[in-house]
Amino acid sequence: MSIESKTPGKNEILFVWFNHYAGVTIKTPSKTFVIDPVDVKPRNLKEVDAVLITHEHYDHLDQPVVSEICKLTQCVVLADPTSTSRLQNAIPSERLRKVQPGMEVKFDEVSIKAEKSNHPAATPITFIITSEDGVKVYHTSDSLPFPEMAKLGEKEKPDIVFCTVGIAPGTSPETGVEIARLTKPKVAVPYHTGLTTDLEKFAELLKRDMPKVTCLIPEVCKIYQVSKKV
């Protein structure tokens, strides 16, 4: 069953992790967002309101894939400055928007905020998505933890945070848990790894250090539901 065939209820979002990197589809009651689509078939993404690109590295930006998704769905593309430059010849200008930390874009009642990223790319960003009902998702892309995450967590009070645990420089289950410690979500999701051991180590450390935070270890291409923090 595809995520397009399901609709989240009030105070819920659905998500699918579709590769071993930061590729995530997030569905609110009225909108669908695809983040960093790599290793995915565009024709499998039939309903997309926006594609979000965090930075220009090969495992986050695939220009032909983004272009094809845009053609098939007539979606908008929000991208960091470097990725925007690389997409200029592939995406119609009216559908391509450059975003930087501190910027917010509204899709009716759904908000997307670009935030800082601690990652060795040219102009990397992370995203906070807030649904119509106030469900908050923090997609950290490849970011290592950084001190301002604590203020961000205190201000936004995210319901779900995707925590990088591998592949990207300097990342590990330990740095993923530090992201959870700083942001204090209801649900912490380890991702950006092809190793089950990374996911399991994250779960073990999180249970030890933050027993009140739920750990959701995702399977690729499986649909998950997360409800608003009470």
CORRAJO-V856207 format. One record per residue. N is the residue number from 1. PHI is phi as a letter, one per 40 degrees, with the letter a starting at -180 (none if undefined). OMEGA is omega in whole degrees, -180 to 180 (* if undefined). Layout:
n phi omega
N PHI OMEGA
N PHI OMEGA
This chain:
n phi omega
1 none 180
2 c -179
3 c 179
4 c -177
5 c -180
6 b 178
7 b 179
8 c 178
9 c 178
10 c -180
11 g 179
12 b 165
13 b 172
14 b 173
15 a 174
16 b 172
17 c -169
18 b 171
19 a 180
20 c 179
21 b -179
22 b -178
23 c -178
24 b 169
25 b 180
26 b -179
27 b 173
28 c 179
29 d -177
30 b -174
31 b 176
32 b -179
33 b 178
34 b -176
35 b 176
36 f -178
37 c 176
38 b -178
39 f 178
40 a 179
41 c -178
42 d -177
43 c 175
44 c -179
45 b -170
46 c -179
47 b -177
48 b 176
49 c 178
50 a 169
51 b 180
52 b -180
53 b -176
54 c 177
55 a -166
56 c -177
57 c -171
58 d -178
59 c 179
60 b -179
61 b 173
62 b -173
63 d 178
64 c 179
65 c 179
66 c 179
67 c -179
68 c 177
69 d -180
70 c 179
71 c -176
72 c -172
73 b -176
74 f -179
75 c 173
76 c 176
77 b 174
78 b -174
79 a 173
80 c -175
81 d -179
82 c 178
83 c 177
84 d 179
85 c -178
86 c -179
87 c -172
88 d -179
89 c -177
90 b -176
91 b 176
92 d -174
93 d -178
94 c -180
95 b -178
96 b -179
97 b 178
98 c 178
99 b -180
100 b -179
101 d -180
102 g -179
103 c 178
104 b 178
105 b -179
106 b 170
107 b -170
108 f -177
109 c -180
110 b -177
111 b 172
112 b 178
113 b 172
114 c -180
115 b -180
116 c 172
117 b 177
118 b -175
119 a -177
120 c 171
121 b -175
122 c -178
123 a -173
124 c 176
125 b 169
126 b -177
127 b 167
128 b 179
129 b 179
130 b -176
131 c 177
132 d -177
133 c 178
134 g 174
135 c -175
136 b 179
137 b 176
138 b 179
139 c -172
140 c 180
141 f -179
142 c -168
143 c 164
144 c 177
145 c 174
146 a -170
147 d -177
148 c 177
149 d -180
150 c 178
151 c 178
152 c 179
153 c 180
154 c -178
155 c -172
156 c -177
157 f -176
158 c 175
159 c -179
160 b 177
161 b 173
162 c -172
163 b 180
164 c -178
165 b -179
166 a 176
167 g -177
168 c -177
169 d 175
170 g -176
171 c -179
172 a 173
173 d -180
174 c 179
175 c 176
176 c 178
177 c 177
178 c 175
179 c 178
180 c -180
181 c -178
182 c -173
183 c 176
184 f 179
185 c 170
186 c -178
187 b 176
188 b -178
189 b 175
190 c 179
191 a -178
192 g 176
193 a 173
194 b -175
195 b 176
196 c -179
197 c 177
198 c -179
199 c -179
200 c 178
201 c 176
202 d -179
203 d -180
204 c -179
205 c -180
206 c 179
207 c -180
208 c -172
209 c -177
210 b -173
211 c -179
212 c 179
213 c 178
214 c 175
215 b 176
216 b 178
217 c -173
218 c 168
219 b -179
220 c 176
221 g 176
222 c -178
223 c 179
224 b 178
225 b 176
226 b -179
227 c -178
228 c 178
229 c -179
230 c *
